[in-house]
Amino acid sequence: MGVCLTLNLVVKADSREHAKTKLEDLIEAYVSDAIAQDEIDEYVPRHAPLLFYIEYLMLKLGSIFKPSRQPSLIFRESRQLRHA
């Protein structure tokens, strides 16, 4: 599963790589649609519920204190989006 906390988007996939690709594609489509409808300020950002952020924090702390048992991969938001 992949989650974008900033836009509250979720994807399900069989692998981390596939989840990352699906999430990047979904983010790009979401932002492109918001731009096309001239509603970017209404839909970006659209934050996930607080519980998602708490889970993210727990995963992040777990990866710092128990790096050998890292159950999740945390991606940084670094990809540039193409504007239509």
Buried (B, 14 or more C-beta within 10 A) or exposed (E): EBBBBEBBBBBEBEEEEEBBBBBBEBBBEBBBEBBEEEEEEEBBEBEBEEEBEEBBEEBEEBBEEEEEEEEBEEBEEEEEEEEE
